[in-house]
């Protein structure tokens, strides 16, 4: 294997603090960094020698032949402690430490397993459920037990028919677990959309599901909870989907070691189809521009290769969206096209909350006539809209 770079910031909060030294031998699953305030434990995804430690990462020279076993987290009957020890964070992209999120009691509340696979193109959540639907049900029951929730739901889009059949069999005989459908659209997996569609509660921008007496957790996060409780396994791998300008086309990867270079994922897909454009990590709506030298983390959901941007030298107006492309992303796109941004604004549903623009009602996109008129008055010859609903 090659060098593995384990980032120290794979969660909301500050970078974790290394507890190993350069030159030290480490084993797969070994704890190598601990939280510095808000954060999560980080474990080595490989066995090898610590080659370099910086403020941002630990580089490990991995052994050519890797063991299948791993260093287990400490034995405990306390589920929250196991989740904390395993370094579990929101695998759907949020990266919030799961032991903190679940450390609450839901009086007559609900737990939702988010199985929407929200972003287009991504398919690893569905592949994981098909492989072991019972595991997701067990994980949901663990979360219900931890929080005292009276009922659990699995939220999914009806288009995933094969997965629905598997889940239907898995919940047979479970009185407190039910499958609920969400619209076949993006951003159906947004927590506020889930709360609105399942419970009829419209959370305001900035409000969290807990204010509706609900906890929402991504299915991969739930799988990690099961592995921590039943196998004492830390988070050392990630499921993801690769798609776009790749020889293989759409390809799902399960249990990719954290720290794997994105270049290796691309090579495993047979390389690029030329011409190709940028690399995005995540989905097509919320993905972030990346490079071959970036690595898989606990929150990496997709590796997408785009087409080159078309060239267009016109003057552009921009309309930003919280769930789609925001102004900085749209500006980058226009500049990459050779165009000029002459004016920008946000969707009329966007409201500023604590210094961040949030959507009042994700997935329900309004008309933008007055915004378009404003942009044209300011010289826009063409308009790019970061609207989300699709």
LOVO-917794 format. One record per residue (C-alpha): x negated, y negated, z; residue in one letter. Coordinates in steps of 0.05 Angstrom, whole numbers, plus 5000, padded with zeros to 4 digits. Each point is the difference from the previous one (the first is absolute). Layout:
<rs>
XYZa/...
</rs>
This chain:
<rs>
500050005000x/498149274994x/499449455052x/506549875035x/501449295023x/504949985058x/502949305009x/500649745071x/506349614983x/505550484977x/505549715044x/503249365023x/495449665051x/492549935005x/494750474972x/498650615043x/493550055040x/495150544979x/498150515054x/494850374958x/492949814980x/496250004935x/496650674990x/505150365044x/503150654975x/507649984999x/505250534988x/506549984961x/505449725046x/495149705049x/501949335032x/495249484972x/503349335017x/505049755051x/504849405001x/497649315020x/506749745024x/505850154953x/498050574955x/499150764993x/494750545009x/495950174939x/497350704987x/494950274951x/503350344941x/493750404985x/494150335034x/493349674987x/494949495024x/501649285016x/496049614949x/502149285013x/504449605048x/502349304985x/505349535026x/504950284949x/498450744990x/496350635019x/496550354943x/499150755007x/495550444957x/504750594993x/497650715000x/500650354932x/504250565030x/505649745045x/503350415055x/507550124998x/500749935075x/499649345038x/498649715069x/506750005036x/502649435040x/500650125075x/505350495023x/506049635028x/507450135010x/501449254994x/502349884929x/498449255000x/493050155026x/498950514944x/502349494948x/495349475029x/494150495003x/501150204928x/499649284975x/506750014965x/502349374966x/505649834952x/497950404938x/505049654955x/495449394998x/501749615062x/494350305042x/503349845067x/497650475056x/505450525008x/499150135074x/501849275013x/505950014953x/503050625032x/498749785072x/507249795012x/506650295020x/505849964952x/506349985042x/505250304953x/495249834943x/497850344936x/493650234966x/499349994924x/495050404959x/498549554941x/499750484941x/501649484946x/493250004966x/501649274989x/495149774946x/500950244928x/494950524974x/498350285069x/501850735013x/495750275057x/505349935054x/504850424959x/494650514985x/498550075074x/507350105019x/500950544947x/493850355027x/502650025072x/506849695013x/500550345068x/493949615024x/503649344987x/506050235040x/495650225058x/496549334999x/506549625001x/502250415060x/493449845036x/501249254988x/507150075025x/497550345063x/494749475011x/504849414992x/506350325028x/503749854935x/506950334995x/499650144926x/495050044943x/500949844927x/496050174938x/500749424951x/498850194928x/502049804929x/505150474967x/495850074937x/495250475038x/504550604990x/494950555012x/497749685064x/507249915023x/501350754991x/493950165041x/501849515055x/507250255001x/497650705015x/495149745053x/505349625040x/505150564998x/502450115071x/497149345025x/505749625031x/496249365013x/496549924933x/503349754937x/497849814929x/502149314977x/499449714930x/496949344981x/500649644933x/495650244943x/496349344999x/493949635026x/499449795057x/504750525030x/494450215048x/499549325032x/501950085073x/505249454998x/503250314938x/500350675035x/503449685061x/504949634956x/501850604957x/500550525056x/502949595057x/503049394968x/495649545041x/496649414965x/493649835036x/497449304992x/493149874970x/494950175053x/504650465040x/497750725011x/504350644997x/499350075076x/504749405005x/505350444968x/498250565049x/496650384943x/493050254986x/498050154928x/493950434985x/497050224933x/500250754987x/492450054995x/499449675068x/505050515026x/495950564971x/493849735036x/503950005065x/501650744991x/492750164985x/497749625062x/505050345046x/499850704972x/492850074974x/496549435039x/497749744932x/497649284993x/501649584938x/494350184953x/503650074933x/505049614958x/505150174947x/500249554939x/502249944927x/495749804940x/503249734937x/499349524943x/494350004949x/497250675021x/498950624957x/504150435047x/505849525004x/503950035065x/496450455051x/501550125073x/494350125049x/501450315068x/495149985059x/494749564969x/494449895051x/500149285026x/494049634974x/500350334931x/497749494947x/505449784952x/495150174944x/500650735020x/507649984994x/499449704930x/495050534980x/504650555026x/505349724953x/495450094940x/497849274999x/503149394967x/504149934936x/496949424964x/501349444998x/501649935073x/501049425048x/499649915075x/500450515055x/505749925050x/500250355067x/507250115021x/506249944956x/501149564939x/503849485041x/495949945064x/493450304977x/493549625012x/494449904949x/494350475014x/493650304970x/497050694989x/495749885062x/506149935047x/502050625040x/506250385022x/502649775068x/505750205047x/504749544962x/498050124927x/506150224961x/498149934928x/494349924951x/502849664938x/496349804937x/503249454959x/499549764929x/495649404985x/503849355010x/502649714934x/497049334981x/504849425003x/497649285006x/506749685014x/502049595061x/503550435052x/504849905057x/500350515056x/505550265046x/497350405059x/503450585037x/498450325067x/501350714976x/497049904931x/494349564976x/498749385042x/497149354975x/492650195009x/501050654961x/503949654944x/494649464996x/494750544991x/504050334944x/500949344963x/492749825007x/498050704976x/504449884938x/496549344986x/506149595017x/501049405045x/504549955061x/503549334998x/505250125055x/502250525050x/505650145048x/503150575038x/506550394991x/505649635034x/500950575049x/493049895028x/499649675068x/493849825040x/499450395065x/493949915044x/495849744942x/502150554952x/505450004946x/505150555011x/506050214959x/506949905030x/502950624966x/494950474968x/502450354937x/505849524987x/497049524950x/503749354984x/500249604937x/494349494994x/503049484953x/498249395043x/492950275010x/499150104925x/502549294987x/495049735052x/494250374968x/501849784929x/500449275023x/492950085025x/497450234933x/500850755002x/500350314930x/501050705028x/502050275068x/497750625039x/504650245055x/497750455056x/507150255012x/500550675035x/506550374983x/499050554948x/
</rs>
